[in-house]
Amino acid sequence: MQTCSRCGEEVRYGTRRLTTGWLHRGNPDHAAILGHIMTPEEAAEIERQQHLIRHFEDGSDYTTAEFDILRDKDVDRRKRRLAELRGEPADQVVALPEPEVPCRPVEITEFAPRSGIKQVINLVGKQGWELRGVTHARGPYIGADGSVLSTSDSHVVRARGPARIDGTVPVAVASWRDGSFDFAFVGVIADGRLRAEKVDSASLKKWIKGTA
């Protein structure tokens, strides 16, 4: 038998609504946690160990944190991470450029009839959903390492479906980058809480149609 490390309640693996994983029998205010929960003392010890001087075979001395960063093959990112770790002047860390166009609402008439964005907007109306808003912004597109990959146009569509018999409300949020589909999240609002998952374009349309 598996139990949640946070509350001690029994949990079982399965699917409930859109969520698949270890689930409580009831409906607590937290997700199931298996295994050991790290204590603040353990976290502090790990942090302390990161900054102890280590002696390597080549005769060099580094802290564990520095050594991990020095293994990064991206030269610019490695320099930036070392500067942040050592608390060096901020001018040595690359600053992100300001947005060229701050996030703003836009009219759906701005989109070409056959564009992917317009197709989703039309589907929302056809299925009786409420279009909650469409926004546009232009600015830096940030990669996972914090670097600027490009300056891009971003459009976001938010929609909300009619309430279901069980009281849940389906919702969807989708984003396009430079006119191409980027990502989407679909889910339900139940008991005042949102449960959502990331999906692709095809799954987004199936969700709005009610066939997902």
matplotlib code that plots the C-alpha trace (Angstrom):
import matplotlib.pyplot as plt

x = [0.0, 1.3, 0.7, 1.1, 4.2, 2.5, -0.8, -0.4, -3.5, -3.6, -3.1, -3.6, -2.5, -5.3, -7.1, -9.6, -11.0, -7.8, -5.3, -3.4, -1.1, -1.1, -4.5, -5.9, -9.2, -10.6, -10.0, -7.3, -5.7, -2.4, -1.1, 0.1, 3.8, 5.6, 8.8, 10.7, 9.9, 13.2, 13.4, 14.7, 17.8, 18.5, 18.1, 20.5, 23.1, 22.9, 23.3, 26.3, 27.9, 27.6, 29.9, 32.7, 36.0, 36.7, 40.2, 40.4, 43.0, 44.3, 45.3, 42.4, 40.2, 36.5, 33.3, 30.8, 28.5, 31.3, 32.4, 28.9, 28.7, 32.1, 30.9, 28.3, 29.5, 27.7, 30.4, 28.1, 25.7, 28.6, 30.0, 26.6, 25.9, 29.4, 28.8, 25.4, 26.9, 29.8, 27.7, 29.7, 28.4, 25.1, 26.6, 28.3, 24.9, 23.0, 19.9, 16.7, 15.4, 12.1, 9.0, 8.6, 4.8, 3.4, 0.5, -2.7, -6.1, -6.8, -9.8, -10.4, -10.8, -7.0, -6.4, -6.6, -9.7, -7.6, -5.0, -4.7, -5.6, -8.8, -9.7, -9.6, -11.5, -14.2, -14.3, -14.8, -17.9, -19.3, -19.1, -20.9, -17.9, -17.2, -14.2, -12.6, -10.0, -7.3, -4.1, -0.9, 2.6, 6.0, 9.2, 12.0, 11.3, 13.3, 14.9, 15.1, 18.5, 17.3, 18.8, 16.9, 16.2, 14.4, 12.2, 8.8, 5.1, 2.9, -0.8, -2.8, -6.4, -8.5, -11.8, -14.3, -16.9, -20.4, -20.8, -21.1, -23.7, -21.2, -20.6, -17.2, -16.3, -14.0, -11.4, -8.6, -5.6, -3.5, -0.5, 1.0, 4.5, 5.1, 1.8, 2.7, 1.1, 3.3, 1.5, -1.9, -3.3, -6.8, -8.5, -11.5, -12.5, -13.9, -14.7, -12.9, -9.7, -8.1, -6.7, -5.0, -2.5, -0.4, -1.6, -0.8, -3.0, -5.0, -5.8, -6.8, -9.4, -10.7, -11.1, -13.1, -15.3, -15.8, -14.3, -11.0]
y = [0.0, 3.4, 6.5, 10.2, 11.4, 14.8, 13.6, 9.9, 9.0, 6.0, 6.7, 4.6, 4.9, 5.7, 8.3, 10.9, 13.4, 14.6, 13.6, 10.3, 9.3, 8.6, 9.9, 10.2, 8.6, 12.0, 15.4, 17.1, 20.5, 18.9, 16.3, 12.9, 12.9, 9.5, 8.8, 11.0, 14.7, 16.7, 18.7, 22.3, 20.9, 18.5, 21.2, 23.4, 20.7, 20.1, 23.8, 23.9, 20.9, 22.8, 25.5, 23.3, 23.4, 20.2, 19.1, 17.6, 15.3, 18.0, 20.0, 22.6, 23.6, 24.3, 24.2, 21.6, 24.4, 25.9, 22.6, 21.7, 25.1, 24.7, 21.4, 23.5, 23.6, 26.8, 29.5, 32.5, 30.7, 29.3, 32.9, 34.1, 31.3, 31.8, 35.5, 34.9, 32.3, 34.5, 37.7, 39.6, 42.9, 42.8, 44.2, 40.9, 39.2, 39.6, 41.7, 40.8, 43.4, 45.1, 44.0, 45.8, 45.5, 44.9, 42.4, 43.9, 42.7, 42.3, 41.9, 38.5, 40.4, 40.9, 37.2, 35.7, 33.5, 30.3, 30.9, 28.4, 31.0, 31.9, 28.2, 27.7, 30.9, 29.8, 26.3, 27.9, 29.8, 26.8, 24.6, 27.1, 28.1, 31.6, 33.4, 35.0, 37.0, 37.1, 39.0, 39.9, 40.8, 41.1, 40.6, 38.3, 34.5, 32.9, 29.5, 27.0, 28.3, 31.9, 33.1, 35.0, 32.8, 35.4, 38.4, 37.0, 37.8, 35.9, 35.4, 33.8, 32.6, 31.9, 30.1, 28.6, 26.0, 25.6, 23.9, 20.2, 18.0, 17.2, 20.9, 21.1, 23.8, 23.0, 25.6, 26.0, 28.4, 28.2, 30.2, 30.8, 32.0, 34.0, 32.6, 29.0, 26.9, 26.8, 25.1, 24.8, 23.8, 22.2, 21.3, 21.7, 24.0, 21.9, 23.0, 26.4, 24.7, 24.3, 21.0, 21.2, 19.5, 20.5, 19.3, 19.7, 21.4, 18.3, 17.5, 21.1, 20.9, 17.5, 19.0, 21.9, 19.6, 17.4, 14.3, 14.2]
z = [0.0, -0.9, 1.3, 0.8, 2.6, 3.3, 4.9, 5.4, 3.5, 1.2, -2.5, -5.6, -9.2, -11.6, -13.6, -12.4, -14.9, -16.7, -14.1, -14.3, -11.4, -7.7, -6.3, -2.9, -2.0, -1.1, -2.6, -0.5, -1.3, -2.4, -4.9, -3.7, -2.6, -2.5, -0.7, 1.7, 2.0, 2.4, 5.6, 5.7, 7.5, 4.8, 2.1, 4.0, 4.2, 0.4, -0.2, 2.2, 0.4, -2.9, -1.7, -0.1, -1.9, -3.8, -4.8, -8.3, -9.9, -12.1, -9.1, -9.4, -6.6, -7.2, -5.3, -6.4, -7.8, -9.8, -11.2, -12.3, -14.2, -15.8, -17.4, -19.4, -23.0, -23.8, -23.3, -22.9, -20.6, -18.5, -18.0, -17.0, -14.5, -12.9, -12.6, -10.9, -8.6, -7.5, -7.2, -9.7, -11.1, -12.9, -16.1, -16.6, -16.8, -20.1, -19.5, -21.3, -23.8, -23.1, -25.0, -28.3, -28.0, -24.4, -24.1, -25.5, -26.5, -30.2, -32.4, -34.2, -37.5, -37.5, -38.4, -41.8, -42.4, -42.9, -40.2, -37.4, -34.8, -36.7, -37.1, -33.3, -32.6, -35.1, -33.5, -30.0, -31.3, -33.2, -30.1, -27.9, -25.9, -24.7, -26.1, -23.0, -24.9, -27.6, -26.9, -28.7, -27.6, -29.3, -27.4, -26.5, -26.7, -23.8, -23.9, -21.1, -20.1, -19.9, -23.2, -25.8, -28.8, -30.9, -30.9, -31.6, -31.9, -29.4, -29.7, -26.9, -27.1, -23.9, -24.0, -21.6, -22.3, -20.9, -17.5, -17.5, -15.7, -12.9, -12.3, -13.9, -16.5, -19.4, -20.3, -22.8, -23.4, -26.6, -27.7, -31.2, -31.9, -35.1, -36.5, -35.8, -33.0, -29.9, -27.1, -25.3, -22.0, -21.5, -18.3, -16.1, -13.2, -10.4, -6.8, -7.5, -8.6, -12.1, -13.3, -16.6, -18.9, -21.8, -25.3, -29.0, -31.6, -32.5, -28.9, -28.3, -31.1, -29.8, -26.3, -27.6, -29.7, -26.6, -28.3, -26.3]

ax = plt.figure().add_subplot(projection="3d")
ax.plot(x, y, z, "-o")
ax.set_aspect("equal")
plt.show()
